[in-house]
Amino acid sequence: MKPQLLQVPTGPHYSFSIRRDDVPHVNNRWHYHNELELIYFERGKGTRFIGDHIGNFDKGDVVLLGSNLPHYWRFDTIFFEKPDEHKADVHVIHFNNNFWGDTFINLPENIQLRALFERAKRGLEVRGTMRSKIIRLINEMASAKDMKRIILLLETLSILAESEEVITISSKGFNLHMEEDERDRINMVYNFAINNFKRKISLEEPAAIAGLSSNSFCRYFKSRTGKTFSRFLNEIRVGHACRLLVENKLSVKQICYESGFNNFASFHKNFKTITQKSPLTFQKDLIRK
C-alpha cells in the first residue's frame, strides 16, 4: 500500500480548512498532502510516523507539518477496542503556503514565515510555554468567522516563526525530493514495516517489495532515508515499547517480545541506543514526572 495523496476540501466560503475529529481512524494511515498541517491532540495518544521519525504522540501535543511530508498518526489499539472509554479529540488545520496569494507570502516582512514553512518540511513540534498560546489560538480559530479566521492563523504562524521552543522532528537525511515512483516504493516499505514489526522480518521481504536484491535494497534504503532498514525497524519497535512502558501493564520482559525483539539483550541494547536510557530508567523517569 502506497501513501495516499489526500485532497483537503476547503469549501466555497473558506480559504483553508479547520476541523475537529472525535474518532481515531480519520486519515489513520501513511499519507501526505500539498497543504501544511497544524494539529493539536486534545485527547488521544499513539505512535507517530513523520518522515523518517518514529515516536509517540500524546494529549496536549501540537505539531506543524510541511507540504507533502509523509506522516501517519497511529492511535493506540485501545481507542478502537474501547471507543466509549477512550475517545479521540483532534483539532486539524490545513492550509496552502500561499492561500493568501503569492504577493503576500513574498513580502519582505514575511521572511520569517517563509523560513518557518521551509523548516516545517521536516515537521516541527511545539514545546514549552509557547504550546499553551498556540492551543488557545487554535481553539479560537475553530469558532472564528470571516477575516478573524485569517488573522488568528497568521498570528499563530507568526508566534511559531519567532519561537525558540519549536523542535525539528524528521532528520536532515530524509529525502523529500524523490520522484513520485521512488517515494511510493519507499512508502510501501514503510507500510510493510509498520504492519509487521512485531514478527521477525528477513531482509529479503522488504527488498522484494522494493523490487531489489537484498544488497541493492540496503544501499537504496539508506541513500533515501539516511538510515539502515534495521535501524528503522528497531525505531518502530522501540517506539512501541515506549508506549507499553508508559501504560505500565506488562513486565519489561513481556514488552520486549511484544515489541518484536527476539531476546532481552537485543531489546535492551537497541532501546538504550535509540532513547539513551534503559527501559527501566525510561519508565521510572516517566513515573517521577
C-alpha angles and dihedrals in degrees: 000000000000124000113274122236102226123209107217112209119220102178128226095282101047135063094202137023129252120177141160120220121201097178126072098223101067105120088343092161141076106288146137138202140191092247124084113244127218109188133182122189107210089170130007141063139206143113124317127207113195117169103308094339124108119187144120131282125203141177112300095031119138121193135176116206124194128229115295094000106148113234143162128196104203109190118210116267093248090070088063098038096046107023093159092059099034114043130181122225114180130168113207129186121187123188139157116243090240102034088127091052137274092267093060098046091049095052111123090239089063098062091113091050092053089048090051091054090050092051090046089065085082094041126257129225120204115223141168126024091332091071095069090053092052092047091052091051092047090053091049091048092055092064099031123109138209117341092357090071092057093045092052093048091049091048090050093050092045091056091047092048092054098038125107090197094078115104126201112237112189120055128252088245093068108105112221094171101071122131113261095255090049091049090050091051093052092045092052087056090048092053092047091053093045092052098042108033094113093068133056110277122199119214090239091067100063089035089058091049089053091045093238139115116260094256093046091047092054091054093042096050094048093047091054101039105025093238140072121262091243090055091049092049092048091051089056090049094047091047089054090047091052090056091050090049089053091053089050095203099120134051118254089251092053090048090053093061095034088059095054102261117137097211139016096242091058091045093051094046096048094042092054093044093053101037100025087232137087115247092252093047090049091052095045092050090053092049090048091052 
